[in-house]
Amino acid sequence: MEGAATWAITGITTLTAILGVVFAWPSFSDWHRQRRTEAEPVHNFESTSALAMMQARQTIRVGCIPFPPLISYSRSAGGAAGLYATAFDDIGVRNGLTIEYVPVRNDDAMRQLNEGKIDVVACLLETPERARNASFTARIHQMAICGVVRRDSTKIKTRADLRRADVRAIVVEGEIGAEVARTHLGMSADNGRLQEIVTNDVSSIFAQVMSRHADVAITDGVTCADYLSGNEDAQDLLMIRFMEDPLWLVPCGLMIKHEVDDSLSLWLDEQVRVSLRAPLAEAANLALLDRYRNLLREM
């Protein structure tokens, strides 16, 4: 009898233990899953650096602002040209990366960058307005901001004249001239002193001065000089003001998204500088500095 009782008690104890494990298993499973989650790091794609993602993709998507001779894009030619295109082509070869050039406008570059459609914009002038929304790197040059006026105009001879109530300026929306006119000269559409147009061809603003629809066209000096050198008819009618004493000297570089870390910024800065030290690129850069003396300067 005692043996039978002992066996009965043992059986009941064993059954109770088994049932306890069965009913407790969900809680144990939840606890184990939580422990494993805490122990194993979760891969957060948002925290992956822009440089790491770009290198994993093996492609740099370069947004091309129409800014010859620094960079330009031609659909008919099927690619980019200019000093920064030379640099990026070299970066691609040295790092085994494909360079994908994407044409972008001044007024649309920030949106495409922030939406992840491009990795970098080459090249843009670093203004306070742009720097609030993006980061800049590889600042190689400074650009002089000037004005183009009619030769027969007596309105604009000094900077102070640009603040006159009867002076009308024309600029391209999203381009450096627009920021200078609004921020530094107090011009706006509201006070009738500023007209902004949307275009890929910044030089189109000069025709408005020639036809007397505007008193001054404000933009970078390189664009001003290229327009006049390429249009003999305009040379007799138009001239550049503020070449030696620019309205603004603005750093020029690559624009990228704001980063949690600065790995992409540092990498691009180093890579561009290495590429521009190559003999052909270095010679091209020196030729540009000589051609656009006072208008394009090294940082």
C-alpha angles and dihedrals in degrees: 000000000000090000091050091049091049091051090048093051091047091050093049091048092049092048091049091051092049092049090047091055092046094051094040094048097090091054091046091048091052091048092049092048091051092049091050091049091052092047098047117062114235114230107239109198092194090061093052108109119252089237093054092049092047092050091047089053089047089217134100112206105208118194109215118214110200095252111136133216089024094048139336138164129223120192091196091052089042098227151038132291136189138068096304092046088055089051095048093046088055092046089054093051095046094048101035092244130141114235113216113192117207122188112231136174126233092245094048103039095090093052094049090048095050092045090056095243091125133023100213140006118226114228132354139151112253107235128169090248093055094040090060090063104032144017129250131214141165092045099186103153144030120220126212116225112218143166132239116215137170114271091228094052118109095185101085122045102124137030090255089062090064089068094057114121092232096053114104121198131195124207140163116259112252092012128116094257091062093055093046092049094049101037103034105025103035093237124151142155088249094063091042094242100106135057119186121195131190112231144131090223108073091183090068089082091068092065088060089059092047090053091047094243087123134023097217138013112211123204142110118316095238091061090046093051094045092051094052095043090051097046115058093183091056093050091069093049106034138049138182119249127199097023098141094030103037125200086236138353108218130188114242122210148116120311119216135167119278106271135211086218128021098232095116092045093052093043094051093046092053094043095050093048092049091050093048090054090063109109099249095043092045091051091049091050093050090049091053093049089052094045094049099037111177090005098068119033136172117249 
